[in-house]
Amino acid sequence: MKIQGCILFLGMLALNACEFKRMDTAKMKQDMENQQIKHVTRSQLSTLASEKGDEIGRALQQQPIRVLSTPAVVDSLAQASASRIVFVPAKALNEPQTDAKIKEVFAAYQYSAEKHLPLETNIQQIGDGSEWVYTVPVIMTKEVNAALVNKKITNPVIESVPENDLLGLWTVYLSRKELIRQVDPKKLEKKKL
């Protein structure tokens, strides 16, 4: 009887020691997909960066006053998209800490604005290609000017400029590593990029 009790006790102890944890299979599947080796060409990477930039650019352009006045909105968008988003005001063009590539893009936008040409988004590869910068021009509108006058936009780097002039640029920095990590391998296999 003591032996049976001892065996029963040890069996229950063994069952308690085996903790049954539910595995998050969706997370495991995602981790496995992220670990897959992906062959991405330069043109595919450019397309990926452009698509991701377009997605972020649309979000920035939908509510221009809100994103200019609330840094937390921009921060959460950057975190959700695994990117870095910075507003570069027009007056920053002459500052030495502004990146040379951004100065070039800014100058092109200013030239287009002076000639009354349409200002469109732009994608540029930076340096060795480990990072892409997607730029979204911000034009001074009546609404943005009214928000500046009414102090709804309290960002000290944003200064009023004449209507329809270039107020600044949203620069979205996209990492090559993150772009490749986020791409669906099936999309690459089917050559949809």
C-alpha positions as CSV (number, residue, x, y, z in Angstrom):
1,M,0.0,0.0,0.0
2,K,2.8,2.4,0.8
3,I,4.5,1.6,-2.5
4,Q,1.3,2.3,-4.4
5,G,0.8,5.5,-2.5
6,C,4.4,6.5,-3.2
7,I,4.1,5.7,-6.9
8,L,0.8,7.7,-7.0
9,F,2.5,10.6,-5.2
10,L,5.5,10.6,-7.6
11,G,3.2,10.3,-10.6
12,M,1.2,13.4,-9.5
13,L,4.4,15.2,-8.8
14,A,5.7,14.4,-12.3
15,L,2.5,15.6,-13.8
16,N,2.7,18.9,-11.9
17,A,6.3,19.3,-13.0
18,C,5.3,19.0,-16.7
19,E,3.8,22.4,-17.2
20,F,1.5,22.5,-20.2
21,K,2.1,25.8,-21.9
22,R,0.1,26.8,-24.9
23,M,2.4,27.8,-27.7
24,D,1.7,30.8,-29.8
25,T,1.8,29.1,-33.2
26,A,1.0,32.3,-35.1
27,K,4.0,34.0,-33.5
28,M,6.2,31.0,-34.2
29,K,5.1,30.9,-37.8
30,Q,5.9,34.6,-38.2
31,D,9.3,34.1,-36.5
32,M,10.1,31.2,-38.9
33,E,9.1,33.4,-41.9
34,N,11.3,36.2,-40.7
35,Q,14.2,33.7,-40.4
36,Q,13.8,32.5,-44.0
37,I,16.5,33.5,-46.5
38,K,15.1,35.9,-49.0
39,H,16.8,36.9,-52.2
40,V,15.7,40.5,-52.9
41,T,17.1,42.4,-56.0
42,R,17.9,46.0,-55.9
43,S,14.8,46.9,-58.0
44,Q,12.6,44.8,-55.7
45,L,14.0,46.6,-52.7
46,S,13.4,50.0,-54.4
47,T,9.8,48.9,-55.0
48,L,9.4,47.8,-51.4
49,A,10.8,51.1,-50.1
50,S,8.5,53.0,-52.4
51,E,5.4,51.1,-51.3
52,K,6.2,51.4,-47.6
53,G,7.0,55.1,-48.1
54,D,3.7,55.6,-49.9
55,E,1.8,54.0,-47.1
56,I,3.4,56.2,-44.5
57,G,3.2,59.3,-46.7
58,R,-0.6,58.8,-47.1
59,A,-0.9,58.6,-43.3
60,L,1.1,61.8,-42.9
61,Q,-0.8,63.7,-45.5
62,Q,-4.3,62.7,-44.3
63,Q,-4.1,64.9,-41.2
64,P,-1.4,67.5,-41.8
65,I,-2.2,69.7,-38.8
66,R,-2.4,66.8,-36.4
67,V,0.9,65.3,-37.4
68,L,2.6,68.7,-37.3
69,S,1.3,69.5,-33.9
70,T,1.4,66.1,-32.2
71,P,4.8,64.4,-32.1
72,A,3.3,61.4,-30.4
73,V,1.3,60.6,-33.5
74,V,4.4,60.6,-35.7
75,D,6.3,58.5,-33.1
76,S,3.6,55.9,-33.0
77,L,3.5,55.8,-36.8
78,A,7.3,55.4,-36.9
79,Q,7.2,52.6,-34.4
80,A,4.4,50.8,-36.2
81,S,6.2,51.0,-39.5
82,A,9.7,50.3,-38.1
83,S,11.0,53.5,-39.6
84,R,12.3,56.9,-38.5
85,I,10.2,59.9,-39.4
86,V,11.5,63.5,-39.1
87,F,10.0,66.8,-40.2
88,V,12.6,69.0,-41.9
89,P,11.4,72.6,-42.0
90,A,12.3,74.9,-44.9
91,K,14.6,77.0,-42.7
92,A,16.7,73.9,-42.0
93,L,18.1,73.8,-45.5
94,N,20.9,76.1,-44.5
95,E,21.8,74.3,-41.3
96,P,25.0,72.3,-41.4
97,Q,23.6,69.3,-39.6
98,T,21.0,68.7,-42.3
99,D,22.0,65.6,-44.4
100,A,23.5,66.4,-47.8
101,K,21.1,64.1,-49.6
102,I,18.1,65.9,-47.9
103,K,19.6,69.3,-49.0
104,E,19.7,68.1,-52.6
105,V,16.1,66.8,-52.5
106,F,15.0,70.0,-50.7
107,A,16.6,72.2,-53.4
108,A,14.8,70.2,-56.1
109,Y,11.5,70.7,-54.3
110,Q,12.1,74.4,-53.9
111,Y,13.0,74.7,-57.6
112,S,9.8,72.9,-58.5
113,A,7.7,75.0,-56.1
114,E,9.2,78.2,-57.6
115,K,8.3,77.0,-61.2
116,H,4.8,76.0,-60.0
117,L,5.5,72.4,-60.9
118,P,3.7,69.6,-59.0
119,L,5.5,68.4,-55.9
120,E,5.5,64.7,-55.6
121,T,6.9,62.2,-53.1
122,N,10.5,61.0,-53.7
123,I,12.5,57.9,-52.8
124,Q,16.3,58.0,-52.5
125,Q,18.9,55.4,-51.5
126,I,21.3,56.7,-48.9
127,G,25.0,55.8,-48.9
128,D,25.7,52.1,-49.2
129,G,22.1,51.2,-49.6
130,S,21.5,50.2,-46.0
131,E,18.9,52.9,-45.7
132,W,16.3,54.6,-48.0
133,V,14.8,58.0,-47.5
134,Y,11.3,58.7,-48.6
135,T,10.3,62.4,-48.7
136,V,6.9,63.9,-48.6
137,P,6.6,67.6,-49.4
138,V,4.5,69.8,-47.1
139,I,2.9,72.8,-48.7
140,M,1.6,75.8,-46.8
141,T,-2.2,75.8,-47.0
142,K,-4.8,78.1,-45.5
143,E,-5.6,75.4,-42.9
144,V,-1.9,75.0,-41.8
145,N,-1.4,78.8,-41.8
146,A,-4.5,79.3,-39.6
147,A,-3.3,76.6,-37.2
148,L,0.1,78.4,-36.9
149,V,-1.7,81.7,-36.3
150,N,-4.0,80.2,-33.7
151,K,-1.1,78.4,-32.0
152,K,-2.6,75.0,-32.7
153,I,0.8,74.1,-34.1
154,T,3.3,75.0,-31.5
155,N,6.4,73.3,-33.0
156,P,9.1,76.0,-32.7
157,V,10.9,74.9,-35.9
158,I,7.9,75.5,-38.1
159,E,7.6,79.1,-39.4
160,S,5.0,80.6,-41.5
161,V,5.8,80.9,-45.2
162,P,3.6,82.3,-48.1
163,E,0.7,80.2,-49.1
164,N,1.5,77.4,-51.6
165,D,5.2,77.6,-50.8
166,L,7.2,74.7,-49.4
167,L,6.8,74.5,-45.6
168,G,9.1,71.5,-45.2
169,L,9.6,67.9,-45.8
170,W,8.6,64.7,-44.0
171,T,11.6,62.5,-44.3
172,V,10.9,58.8,-43.7
173,Y,14.0,56.7,-43.2
174,L,13.5,53.0,-44.1
175,S,16.1,50.4,-43.1
176,R,16.9,47.8,-45.8
177,K,17.0,45.1,-43.1
178,E,13.5,46.0,-41.9
179,L,12.2,46.1,-45.5
180,I,13.5,42.7,-46.2
181,R,12.3,41.3,-42.9
182,Q,8.8,42.5,-43.5
183,V,8.5,41.3,-47.1
184,D,6.3,38.2,-47.7
185,P,8.5,35.4,-49.3
186,K,5.5,34.3,-51.4
187,K,5.2,37.7,-52.9
188,L,8.9,37.5,-54.0
189,E,8.4,33.9,-55.3
190,K,5.5,34.9,-57.5
191,K,7.5,37.9,-58.8
192,K,4.8,40.4,-57.7
193,L,7.5,42.9,-57.0
